[in-house]
Amino acid sequence: MSILESVKLERSQELFDRAQLSIPGGVNSPVRAWRGVGGTPRFIHHGEGAHLFDEDGNEYIDYIGSWGPLLLGHRHPEILDAIQQALARGTSFGAPTELEIELAETIRAMVPSMEMVRLVNSGTEATMSALRVARGFTNRDLTIKFEGCYHGHVDSLLVKAGSGVATLGLPDSPGVPKGFSDTTITLPFNNVEAVEQAFHNHRDQIAAIIVEPVCGNMGCIPPNPGYLEALRRISEIHEALLIFDEVMTGFRVSPGGAQQLYNVKPDLTTLGKVIGGGMPIAAYGGRRDIMTFIAPSGPIYQAGTLSGNPLAVAAGLAMLRHIQANPCLYDQLNKCTSRLAACAPENITVNRIGSMMTWFFTSEQVTDFDSAKSSHTKQFAKFFHAMLERGIYLPPSQYEALFVSTAHTGPDIEQTLQAAKESFEIALG
């Protein structure tokens, strides 16, 4: 009997069939449907540490980590304890709590560029709000974004987006009015000259540059040396704002995010994922003079019924306090991820920053969306399923980064390395 034949899928298949009757595509976020790799999505029963267990009882070493938030793995006791304590007091109040202040103060201490912070519920909400603030503060309408960078499903930013849009091969999304997309200038990532030309062509019209300082939604793609510094310089010259979308990199690549790692200070920052330790929460923040434009301090309106939800705030505060108390955890994460990166054969390109990594099925250097698209997606699909059959749960798309957590043990990494050796042979054979 083959490994594939020994894996039970009855329950997951039954649930997927049932889900498609009441949920579009059977999932509540597109990449979960596995359209990029084929096969039946695994329906998860529970997680523990670095492991997932599906509804059929199969066990996997997890390298998705809820798409990045689970820096400490599943069901970390400090986070569970914080949630339980908050739950004993209530689920939501629609009124301020002290823990919201403590979380904002902790974010300020860890990310000094965020002099003021507004809590929201998702990364999409954070980027949408940051762009509104940028336009209101500068009294300009245009935004620069980069091909393959995904900033949530904000109407004006679903232009050449990465992530699930790239995985599914979709064009710019239907349902977005042309007038919205017309406010967005889309440029190739890592190309300074294109940014300079855009400002030359649209003088005094560009409100902001928004960028993932390390791309994670077309696979992991780091900035070229000097690239982020150039964006900082150009935006200052033209009195536009620089927005770092650190929804993925915030507290993931260093305690202070990518801006600490690369020593570049943006005007506004968006955060999500790790900030909530697995609970739905996000934030945006930045210079005090900009953030005071937000209601009720200023005229730019943004609100949210569940913003600052006490359960999510408690989980996020526990996560950040753990990071503050254990700064050496990044050494552990880097060591584990570098071992995974080193196992790839010569004709596979590996990009890694901290505990984010992608195996690209191309021999070409991957520095932007076009080079990422040179990847052999059918080979990746073979690799994905070969790894899955060996108990390794990877992102089901060539255009997503994998994530390592502190819960990954030495034996987990050894099992993954052996599985990868066998799976590369299958995919490339």
C-alpha positions, 0 to 999 in steps of 0.5 A: 500500500502506498503512503497516499493510500494509507492516509484517511480522507473520508471525513475531510472529503465529506465535510468539503462536499457538505461545505460547498453547498453553503459556503462559496467554494467550500471555504471562507478564504480562497487559498484554503480550497487547494485550487493551486495544488489540487486534492481535498483540503484537510479539515482540521480538528485541533492543533498542539504545539507544531502539529495539526490533527485533521478530522480523519485523525491524520497528524501533520507537522504544521508550517502554515501556523494559521498563515503566520500568527502562531509564532509560539505554535498551537495552544501556547499555555500563556496565550490560552491562560490570558484568553481564559482570564479575559473570557471570565470577565466577558466577551465584548463590551463596546467600551474601552478597557485597560488592556487596550492601553497596555497593548498600545503601549507595548506596541509603541515600545517594540515598534517606536515608529508607531507613536500612536496606535489604533486597534482594528480587527483584520489586516485588511481593515488596518491597510484600508484605514492607513490609506484613508489616513494617508489620503486625508493627511496629504490631501492627495488621492493616488497610492503606489503599490507593488505587483504581487504585494497583497494588502488585504481585499481593499478595493483600491489595492486588488490590482495585481495582488499576490496571495490567493489572487495569484494562486487562482490565476485571477485578473484584477477582481471583478466588483472593483469600480474602475475609479477605485483602481485608477487611484492605484499606481502598480509598480514592480517590486525592487525597482527604484527607477519605476518609483522615481518615474511614477513620482515624476509623472504624478507630481503632488498627487501621490499620497503614499507608498504602501509596501510589504517590506518583506513580501510574503504573498508572492512567496517570500521575497526580501528587498534588495539592498538599499531598496527600502532606504530608497523608498524612504528617501523618495517619499520624503522628497515628494512629501508622500507617506511611506506605509509598511504593511507589516501584517506578516512581518511584524514581530515575525522577522524581529521583535520590532518587525522588518523596520527594525531588521532593515533600520528604515522608519516608515510614517505608518505601519499596519500590523496583524497576525502575530499581534493577536497570537491566533485571535482576530486583531490588527492595528495601524499606527505611526507618527503622532501628527498623522494619527491625530487626524483620526476621529475623534481627535480629527476629521478622518473617520474610522470605527469598529464595533469589535475593535479592541475586543478583550479576548483578542487584546489579551491574547495579543498582549500575552504574545508580545510580553512573551517576546519581550521576555524571550528575545533569544527565540528569534535565534532558535527560529532562524536556526531551524528555518536556515536548516530547512532552506539549506536542504533544497537542490541546486535547481530550487531557489530558496528565499528566507528572512527569519522564520519566513521561507519559500522553496521556489520551483525555479532556478531563476533568482526570485526578486519580484512577481514576474520572477516568482511566476517563473516557478513550475507550479505543477512541480510544486503541487507534486512536492506539496502532496509528497510532503503531505503524504509524509506528514508535513503540512505546507501552504497549498500554493507556490505563492505563499511563505511557510512559517516556523514556530518556536514549537518546532522541535529538533525531531520535527525539523529532522522529519521535515528534512527527510520528507523534503529530500524524498519529495524533491526527488518525486517532484523533480524526477 
